Amino acid sequence: MNIVAINAMLLGLVGFMGSGAKFKVFAGAKPVEGGAETTLLAAAVLAYPVGPISSGVLVLQQANPAGDLASGSGVAAWGRLEAADGTWIADFTVSGPSGAGQVKITMVNPPAGDPEGKIYQGGEFFLGMVTLGE
């Protein structure tokens, strides 16, 4: 598929997602695609539009540059992208930096001995670089 077609599909996705779309991170086993959510750790409300598209890649951007507060504590195992109305878009595996997850979770100054990818309730949750596309 050519870049123009990919860019057009991503632009359609951006319009579909709407204002208030989220990237959510969960503890527990990843369900089948679009399956029941497990324990929510954090949700990043996305900007609208959700980010720029260039060369077949959409870069998700968070609405609040100061981050969103984590709602739970635990080790992130999977994430979900959902439209503003809660419609499922895609699920992803999540891990710490040395893991095999499609999305990597990095803690700044984690307590000694804590596992990679751990999120703490009340802490700030920031999206770094989350991309969709080619």
Backbone torsions as a table, in degrees:
resi	resn	phi	psi	omega
1	MET	NA	141.6	-177.6
2	ASN	-85.3	162.1	-175.9
3	ILE	-60.1	-37.8	-179.9
4	VAL	-61.1	-43.6	179.4
5	ALA	-66.4	-42.1	178.8
6	ILE	-63.2	-45.8	177.8
7	ASN	-58.1	-41.0	179.7
8	ALA	-64.5	-42.0	177.6
9	MET	-64.1	-42.5	179.0
10	LEU	-65.0	-37.7	176.7
11	LEU	-62.6	-40.1	175.4
12	GLY	-62.5	-40.0	177.4
13	LEU	-62.0	-43.8	179.3
14	VAL	-58.1	-45.7	178.9
15	GLY	-64.0	-39.5	179.3
16	PHE	-64.4	-38.2	-175.2
17	MET	-64.3	-39.6	176.6
18	GLY	74.1	176.1	180.0
19	SER	-76.6	122.6	-179.5
20	GLY	103.6	10.8	175.3
21	ALA	-60.6	157.6	-175.7
22	LYS	-135.8	150.8	164.9
23	PHE	-112.1	115.1	-174.7
24	LYS	-109.6	147.0	-179.7
25	VAL	-123.5	136.9	-173.9
26	PHE	-128.2	154.2	167.0
27	ALA	-93.8	164.0	177.0
28	GLY	95.0	176.6	-176.6
29	ALA	-70.7	136.6	177.3
30	LYS	-68.2	128.1	179.4
31	PRO	-77.7	178.4	170.7
32	VAL	-61.1	157.0	-178.0
33	GLU	-48.3	121.5	178.7
34	GLY	78.8	6.3	-178.0
35	GLY	-73.0	-175.8	-176.5
36	ALA	-61.2	138.6	178.1
37	GLU	-71.4	152.1	175.3
38	THR	-102.7	-140.6	-176.5
39	THR	-80.3	113.9	179.7
40	LEU	-70.8	127.8	176.7
41	LEU	-102.3	-40.6	-177.3
42	ALA	-161.8	153.3	176.6
43	ALA	-137.9	124.8	175.8
44	ALA	-97.0	118.0	174.1
45	VAL	-75.6	129.4	-175.0
46	LEU	-88.3	153.0	176.2
47	ALA	-64.1	164.9	172.7
48	TYR	-130.1	120.9	-4.5
49	PRO	-62.6	161.0	-170.3
50	VAL	-68.3	-12.9	177.1
51	GLY	158.6	171.5	-178.4
52	PRO	-77.0	153.3	175.8
53	ILE	-118.6	129.5	178.6
54	SER	-152.0	132.1	175.5
55	SER	51.8	40.7	176.3
56	GLY	80.8	16.0	-178.5
57	VAL	-130.6	131.4	173.2
58	LEU	-103.7	125.6	178.0
59	VAL	-102.5	114.7	179.5
60	LEU	-70.7	137.4	178.1
61	GLN	-125.8	141.9	-180.0
62	GLN	-80.3	141.9	-179.7
63	ALA	-63.9	-43.8	-177.4
64	ASN	-101.6	111.5	-179.1
65	PRO	-64.1	-15.0	177.1
66	ALA	-84.6	-2.7	178.2
67	GLY	92.8	177.1	175.9
68	ASP	-121.1	149.6	-178.9
69	LEU	-76.3	136.9	175.3
70	ALA	-70.2	137.9	-177.0
71	SER	-96.7	-7.7	-179.3
72	GLY	-151.9	170.3	177.2
73	SER	-116.3	138.5	177.3
74	GLY	159.6	177.3	179.9
75	VAL	-90.1	123.6	-179.9
76	ALA	-66.6	132.7	-179.7
77	ALA	-121.7	-27.6	-179.4
78	TRP	-158.0	161.8	-178.7
79	GLY	-136.0	161.5	-178.5
80	ARG	-137.4	136.0	172.3
81	LEU	-101.5	126.4	179.7
82	GLU	-134.9	149.6	177.9
83	ALA	-70.1	167.8	-178.6
84	ALA	-57.1	-31.9	-179.0
85	ASP	-86.9	7.5	178.3
86	GLY	90.0	0.7	179.1
87	THR	-65.9	130.7	178.3
88	TRP	-65.0	136.8	175.3
89	ILE	-115.1	-52.0	-178.3
90	ALA	-161.6	152.1	173.6
91	ASP	-115.1	152.3	-176.7
92	PHE	-138.3	150.8	169.3
93	THR	-80.1	149.3	-178.6
94	VAL	-131.4	142.2	177.1
95	SER	-151.2	176.0	170.2
96	GLY	-73.0	176.9	-175.5
97	PRO	-57.1	-32.2	-177.4
98	SER	-93.1	-0.5	-179.2
99	GLY	-85.5	-176.6	-175.3
100	ALA	-101.6	11.8	-177.8
101	GLY	-63.9	150.3	175.4
102	GLN	-67.1	-28.9	176.5
103	VAL	-119.7	133.6	-179.2
104	LYS	-103.8	135.3	176.7
105	ILE	-106.7	126.9	179.4
106	THR	-121.3	130.4	176.0
107	MET	-97.2	139.8	173.8
108	VAL	-92.0	123.4	179.8
109	ASN	53.3	58.5	179.5
110	PRO	-70.3	151.1	175.0
111	PRO	-60.0	144.4	-179.5
112	ALA	-56.5	134.5	176.2
113	GLY	87.4	-8.9	178.9
114	ASP	-74.8	146.8	179.6
115	PRO	-70.4	155.1	174.7
116	GLU	-61.7	149.2	174.4
117	GLY	78.7	12.1	179.6
118	LYS	-81.6	137.5	178.0
119	ILE	-115.2	144.6	-177.8
120	TYR	-116.3	129.8	178.3
121	GLN	-54.6	133.1	179.2
122	GLY	86.7	-9.8	176.9
123	GLY	-79.5	163.5	178.5
124	GLU	-81.7	134.4	-179.6
125	PHE	-114.1	118.9	-178.1
126	PHE	-118.3	142.1	168.3
127	LEU	-85.8	130.4	173.2
128	GLY	-90.5	-102.8	-180.0
129	MET	-113.9	103.7	173.8
130	VAL	-118.1	119.0	-176.5
131	THR	-122.4	149.3	174.5
132	LEU	-125.5	141.3	177.2
133	GLY	128.6	-157.6	-172.8
134	GLU	-61.6	NA	NA
